[in-house]
């Protein structure tokens, strides 16, 4: 069987609670809705960690953050960790990335042969949290609620410029792949930064949500009623310096929905180019984590609550029937699943992943075990771990009380059942599974050691001559368009697709 091409469409901070069965009905997202109609749609897909770099490293490697060592947005992603890109390249694929992947450290490729853009965020260790200073805020890179109060309209922003470029270069690459100069199958990852805050959108998308009922703010939860981690998250975004009005919350939600529609257009451009270039591919659509959007009184991510931890995930495989899959799955399952689809023997993959292939689930059979999550970045003072098993979600961190939720009877996670004696057997079962998987004291020591190392290295590298790790795309002008070492007749024919029409 010929190995299929693979197109990965990744977005940032898009909550899976809006994509239980494709885009929610109120969203103006015709391209994603059409993709959903021909995809397997995972209604309960979870990120490995609800923050950009840890989640993306886990997505690449199919491993949880404790194994990758990528605990936060400035943790080094080691070059010797096999990623899906490495496995595919060994199997004969060409691999390419357009857009964001938020790698920290000197390796900015991690198995990609080519990157078409630089990244939108820094690659050094400057965003390292510090457990030695609990409660400290660093204003120049910590989130604050200015993204909410500043929501509105703009025709160009830093983020829009990046995603416009990401889509344009991805479309160029798809046309280039169609020319057939490289006979290998390809895996192209197109990774956007929207609908990540700030909640600022172009007017034409903003206007789509005039008087939308879903703009109404979520019910607030008072600070004193929050769990320990949620209190720290509120403190981390400097909530006391912002007196959010309901209108500001409506505008933030409107900007978020508008940017989903913007992303839908970008996805449409890429899919239209795939069709115009007459290529076929397995298509994966996924986000790195979700967005709280005011739910529980919280904004952004960094929480194991559903709006933050659940992601949209859809896979379209040529010849495979579409449908909805309600079994809980994880983003770490992507690596073994893509390898399985590409025909790579699972024996070559299993030692290098914490995930499980979803190919049987795609065919309507099988399942996977409890879904694990880890988080050890902003808003924590020690690592947090979570397990989702059927309707149950369990959350633990050494300094905090345990949490247990029944997602069927309490989908908004308002009632912590950990102290309810009626659920003691469930709590003990979930606690036992967590203790069998994690040594929290050892995990904590590893995170602290990593943070301390990086603070030394970052401080040193800011002294004297600065050498950036940020990726600089190379586009050799001497090999583009027409040059005098080329035969014009051969060039014009070879760069045309389709030929002979």
C-alpha positions in Angstrom: 0.0 0.0 0.0 1.3 3.5 -0.9 2.1 5.6 2.1 -0.5 8.4 2.3 0.4 12.1 2.4 -0.4 13.7 5.7 -1.7 17.3 6.3 -1.8 18.5 9.9 -3.8 21.7 10.6 -3.0 22.9 14.1 -4.5 25.9 15.9 -3.8 27.5 19.3 -6.1 27.8 22.3 -9.2 26.5 20.7 -11.4 24.8 23.2 -12.8 21.3 22.4 -16.0 22.2 24.2 -16.9 24.1 21.0 -16.1 21.1 18.8 -17.9 18.1 20.3 -19.2 17.1 16.9 -17.5 19.6 14.6 -17.9 23.4 15.1 -20.7 24.4 17.4 -23.8 25.4 15.4 -23.4 29.2 16.2 -19.9 29.4 14.9 -19.4 30.7 11.3 -16.9 28.0 10.2 -18.0 26.5 6.9 -14.6 25.1 6.0 -14.2 23.3 9.3 -17.8 22.2 9.2 -17.2 20.6 5.8 -14.0 18.9 7.1 -15.9 17.6 10.1 -18.5 16.1 7.8 -15.8 13.8 6.3 -13.8 13.2 9.4 -13.8 11.0 12.5 -14.6 13.6 15.2 -13.3 13.0 18.7 -15.7 14.7 21.2 -13.4 14.1 24.2 -9.8 14.7 23.1 -7.5 16.1 25.8 -4.1 17.8 25.6 -1.2 16.4 27.5 -0.6 19.7 29.3 -2.7 22.9 29.1 0.1 25.2 27.9 1.6 25.8 24.5 5.2 24.4 24.7 4.5 21.4 26.9 1.5 20.4 24.9 3.2 20.8 21.5 6.3 18.9 22.6 4.0 16.1 23.8 2.1 16.2 20.5 5.4 15.9 18.6 6.9 13.2 20.8 3.8 11.3 21.9 5.1 11.6 25.5 4.0 13.4 28.6 5.8 16.5 29.8 7.7 14.6 32.6 9.2 12.4 29.9 10.0 15.2 27.4 11.3 17.5 30.1 9.2 20.3 28.6 7.4 21.5 31.7 6.7 25.1 30.7 7.0 27.6 27.8 10.8 27.9 28.2 11.9 24.3 28.9 14.5 22.8 26.6 13.1 20.3 24.1 16.0 17.8 23.8 17.1 16.9 20.3 17.4 13.2 21.0 13.6 12.7 21.7 12.1 10.9 18.7 9.1 12.8 17.3 6.5 11.8 14.7 8.6 13.7 12.2 11.6 11.4 12.9 9.5 8.3 12.6 8.0 9.5 9.3 11.3 10.5 7.9 12.8 7.1 8.7 9.9 5.6 6.8 10.6 7.7 3.7 8.6 10.9 4.3 9.5 14.5 3.6 8.5 16.7 6.5 7.7 20.4 6.6 6.4 23.0 9.1 4.7 26.3 8.4 3.9 28.3 11.5 4.1 27.9 15.2 5.5 25.1 17.3 7.0 27.0 20.2 10.2 24.9 20.6 12.5 26.2 23.3 16.2 25.5 22.9 18.7 25.4 20.1 17.0 22.7 18.1 14.3 24.4 16.1 13.5 21.6 13.8 12.9 18.4 15.7 12.6 16.2 12.7 11.2 18.8 10.2 13.4 18.9 7.1 12.1 22.4 6.4 10.5 25.3 8.2 8.8 27.9 6.1 8.4 30.6 8.8 10.1 31.6 12.0 8.2 31.1 15.3 6.0 33.7 16.9 7.4 33.3 20.4 11.0 33.3 21.7 13.1 30.1 21.7 15.2 30.9 24.7 14.8 30.3 28.5 13.5 33.8 29.4 9.9 32.6 30.2 11.0 30.1 32.9 8.8 30.0 36.0 10.6 29.7 39.4 9.1 27.5 42.1 11.6 29.2 44.5 9.5 32.3 44.3 5.8 31.3 44.6 3.4 34.0 43.7 5.9 36.1 41.8 4.6 37.8 38.7 6.8 38.8 35.8 4.8 41.5 34.0 6.7 41.4 30.7 5.7 37.9 29.8 3.0 36.7 32.2 -0.6 36.9 31.0 -2.8 39.5 32.5 -6.4 40.4 31.8 -5.4 43.2 29.4 -6.2 40.7 26.6 -9.8 40.7 27.9 -10.2 44.5 28.5 -8.4 45.2 25.2 -10.7 43.1 23.0 -11.8 44.7 19.8 -11.2 45.3 16.1 -8.0 45.6 14.1 -7.1 44.9 10.5 -3.6 43.9 11.3 -1.9 42.7 14.5 1.3 40.8 15.3 -0.7 37.6 15.4 -2.7 38.2 12.2 0.6 39.0 10.3 2.0 35.7 11.5 -1.0 33.6 10.5 -1.4 35.3 7.1 2.2 34.4 6.4 1.7 30.8 7.7 -1.2 30.1 5.4 0.3 31.8 2.3 3.6 29.9 2.6 1.8 26.6 3.3 -0.3 27.1 0.1 2.9 27.8 -1.9 4.4 24.6 -0.4 1.4 22.5 -1.4 1.7 23.8 -5.0 5.5 23.0 -4.9 4.8 19.5 -3.7 2.3 18.9 -6.5 5.1 19.5 -9.1 6.5 16.1 -8.1 10.2 17.0 -7.9 10.5 14.9 -4.7 8.8 11.5 -5.1 8.5 10.8 -1.4 5.2 11.0 0.4 4.9 14.2 2.5 3.8 15.4 5.9 3.0 19.1 6.0 2.2 20.7 9.3 0.4 24.1 9.2 0.2 25.6 12.6 -1.6 28.9 13.4 -1.5 31.0 16.5 -5.2 32.0 16.5 -7.7 32.0 18.2 -5.1 32.6 21.0 -5.6 35.9 22.8 -5.4 38.9 22.5 -9.0 38.8 21.4 -8.6 41.2 18.5 -10.2 40.4 15.1 -10.7 41.9 11.7 -13.9 43.7 11.2 -15.5 41.3 8.8 -15.2 38.4 11.3 -16.1 40.6 14.3 -19.4 41.6 12.5 -20.4 37.9 12.1 -21.2 37.8 15.8 -23.4 40.8 16.2 -26.0 40.0 18.9 -24.8 36.4 19.2 -26.5 34.8 22.3 -23.2 33.0 23.1 -21.5 36.3 23.8 -23.2 36.4 27.2 -20.5 36.0 30.0 -20.2 32.8 31.8 -21.3 32.7 35.5 -18.5 34.1 37.6 -17.1 32.1 40.5 -15.9 34.3 43.4 -12.2 34.2 44.3 -12.9 32.8 47.8 -15.0 30.0 46.3 -12.2 28.8 43.9 -10.0 25.8 44.4 -6.3 26.4 45.3 -5.0 26.1 41.8 -7.7 28.4 40.3 -6.9 31.0 42.9 -3.3 30.9 41.9 -4.3 31.2 38.2 -6.4 34.3 39.0 -3.5 35.8 40.9 -1.1 35.0 38.0 -3.2 37.1 35.6 -3.3 40.0 38.1 -7.1 39.8 38.4 -7.3 42.3 41.3 -6.0 45.1 39.0 -8.9 44.7 36.6 -12.5 45.3 37.3 -14.0 43.4 34.3 -17.4 44.5 33.1 -19.8 42.2 31.5 -19.5 44.2 28.3 -15.7 43.6 28.3 -16.3 39.9 28.7 -18.8 40.0 25.8 -16.2 41.7 23.6 -13.5 39.2 24.5 -15.8 36.3 23.7 -16.8 38.0 20.4 -13.1 38.5 19.5 -12.4 34.8 20.2 -15.3 33.6 18.1 -14.4 36.0 15.3 -10.9 34.6 15.3 -12.2 31.1 15.0 -13.9 32.3 11.8 -10.7 33.9 10.7 -8.9 30.6 11.2 -11.7 28.9 9.3 -10.9 31.0 6.3 -7.2 30.2 6.6 -7.9 26.5 6.8 -10.2 26.9 3.8 -7.3 28.5 1.8 -5.1 25.5 2.6 -7.7 22.9 1.8 -8.6 24.7 -1.5 -5.0 24.6 -2.5 -4.8 20.9 -1.7 -7.7 20.3 -3.9 -6.5 22.6 -6.7 -3.1 20.8 -6.7 -4.9 17.5 -7.1 -3.3 15.9 -4.1 -4.9 13.6 -1.5 -3.9 13.4 2.1 -4.9 12.2 5.5 -6.0 15.5 7.3 -5.7 16.0 11.0 -7.2 19.1 12.7 -6.2 19.7 16.3 -5.4 22.5 18.9 -2.7 22.5 21.5 -5.1 23.3 24.4 -8.3 25.1 25.1 -9.5 28.5 26.4 -11.5 29.0 29.6 -13.2 32.2 28.2 -14.5 33.2 31.6 -15.9 29.8 32.6 -15.3 29.3 36.4 -14.2 33.0 36.4 -11.0 32.0 34.6 -9.4 33.1 31.4 -6.8 31.5 29.1 -5.6 28.0 29.9 -3.3 26.4 32.5 -6.2 24.5 34.1 -7.4 20.9 33.9 -11.0 22.1 33.7 -12.7 20.9 30.4 -12.6 24.3 28.6 -8.9 24.5 29.0 -7.9 20.8 28.8 -10.1 19.6 26.0 -9.2 20.2 22.3 -10.9 19.7 19.0 -9.5 16.7 17.1 -10.7 15.5 13.8 -9.1 13.0 11.4 -10.1 12.6 7.7 -8.7 9.5 6.1 -9.5 8.9 2.4 -11.9 5.9 2.1 -12.7 5.9 5.8 -16.3 6.6 7.0 -16.9 9.8 9.0 -18.5 9.7 12.4 -18.2 10.7 16.1 -16.0 9.0 18.7 -16.9 9.7 22.3 -14.2 7.6 24.0 -11.7 9.9 25.8 -8.4 10.2 23.9 -5.2 12.2 24.1 -3.0 14.3 21.8 -0.1 11.9 22.7 -2.1 9.3 20.7 -1.4 11.2 17.5 2.1 10.0 17.0 1.3 6.2 17.2 -1.8 6.8 15.1 0.0 8.6 12.3 2.7 5.9 12.4 0.0 3.2 12.2 -1.7 5.0 9.2 1.7 5.3 7.5 2.3 1.6 7.9 5.1 1.9 10.4 5.3 -1.3 12.6 4.1 -0.5 16.1 7.1 -2.3 17.5 9.2 0.6 16.2 7.0 3.2 17.9 5.9 1.7 21.3 9.2 2.3 23.2 9.1 6.0 22.3 5.6 7.0 23.2 3.1 7.2 26.1 0.2 7.2 23.7 -1.9 4.6 22.0 -2.8 4.2 18.3 -6.4 5.2 17.7 -6.6 3.3 14.4 -9.0 0.7 15.9 -11.2 3.5 17.3 -11.2 5.1 13.8 -12.6 1.9 12.5 -15.2 1.8 15.3 -13.7 -0.8 17.6 -11.3 -0.9 20.6 -10.5 2.0 23.0 -7.7 3.3 25.1 -7.0 3.4 28.9 -7.4 6.4 31.2 -6.1 9.7 29.7 -3.3 11.3 31.7 -2.4 15.0 31.9 0.5 16.8 33.6 1.0 20.5 34.3 4.0 22.2 36.0 4.1 25.8 34.9 2.5 29.1 35.7 -0.1 29.0 38.6 1.5 25.9 40.2 3.8 25.6 43.1 4.3 21.9 42.5 3.4 19.6 39.6 -0.3 18.8 39.0 -1.5 15.5 37.4 -4.9 14.5 36.1 -6.6 11.4 34.9 -9.8 11.1 32.8 -11.4 7.6 33.0 -14.9 7.4 31.5 -17.1 10.0 33.2 -14.5 10.6 36.0 -11.8 13.2 36.2 -9.3 13.1 39.0 -6.8 15.9 39.8 -3.9 15.8 42.3 -1.0 18.1 43.4 1.0 17.6 46.6 0.1 20.9 48.2 -3.6 21.0 47.2 -6.7 19.0 48.1 -7.6 16.4 45.6 -10.4 17.0 43.1 -12.9 14.5 41.6 -15.6 15.3 39.1 -18.3 13.3 37.4 -18.4 14.8 33.9 -21.7 13.2 33.0 -23.7 14.6 35.9 -21.6 17.7 36.4 -20.2 18.8 33.0 -19.3 22.3 34.2 -17.3 20.8 37.1 -18.9 22.7 39.9 -19.0 19.9 42.5 -15.8 18.4 43.8 -16.7 14.9 45.0 -13.4 14.1 46.6 -14.6 14.8 50.1 -18.0 13.1 49.6 -17.9 9.7 51.3 -20.4 8.3 48.8 -17.7 8.4 46.2 -14.8 7.1 48.3 -14.5 3.9 46.2 -14.1 5.9 43.0 -11.7 8.3 44.6 -9.5 5.4 45.9 -9.5 3.8 42.5 -8.5 7.0 40.7 -5.9 7.8 43.4 -4.4 4.4 43.1 -4.1 4.7 39.3 -2.4 8.1 39.7 0.0 6.8 42.4 1.0 3.9 40.2 1.8 6.3 37.4 3.4 9.2 39.2 5.9 9.8 41.9 5.0 13.4 42.6 7.9 14.1 44.9 10.4 13.0 42.3 8.5 14.9 39.6 8.7 18.1 41.7 12.4 17.7 42.2 13.0 17.3 38.5 11.0 20.4 37.7 12.8 22.5 40.3 16.2 21.3 39.0 15.3 22.1 35.4 14.1 25.6 36.4 17.2 26.4 38.4 19.5 25.2 35.6 17.7 27.4 33.0 17.8 30.5 35.2 21.6 30.1 35.3 22.0 29.5 31.6 19.6 32.3 30.6 21.3 34.8 32.8 24.7 33.8 31.4 23.6 34.0 27.7 22.3 37.5 28.1 25.8 38.7 29.0 28.2 39.6 26.2 27.5 38.7 22.6 23.9 37.4 22.2 23.4 34.5 19.8 19.7 33.9 19.2 18.2 30.4 18.7 15.2 31.8 16.9 14.7 30.0 13.6 15.5 31.9 10.4 13.9 30.4 7.3 16.4 30.1 4.4 15.0 30.9 0.9 18.0 30.8 -1.4 17.4 33.5 -4.1 19.8 31.8 -6.5 17.5 28.7 -6.7 14.2 30.6 -7.1 12.4 31.6 -10.3 14.7 32.0 -13.3 18.5 32.1 -13.0 21.3 31.8 -15.6 22.5 28.4 -14.4 19.0 27.0 -15.4 17.5 26.1 -18.7 14.5 28.3 -19.2 12.6 25.7 -21.3 13.1 22.9 -18.7 12.4 25.3 -15.8 9.1 26.5 -17.2 7.8 23.0 -17.9 9.0 21.5 -14.6 7.4 24.3 -12.5 4.1 23.9 -14.2 1.3 21.8 -12.7 -0.7 20.3 -14.2 1.3 19.8 -17.3 -0.1 19.4 -20.8 -3.5 21.1 -20.3 
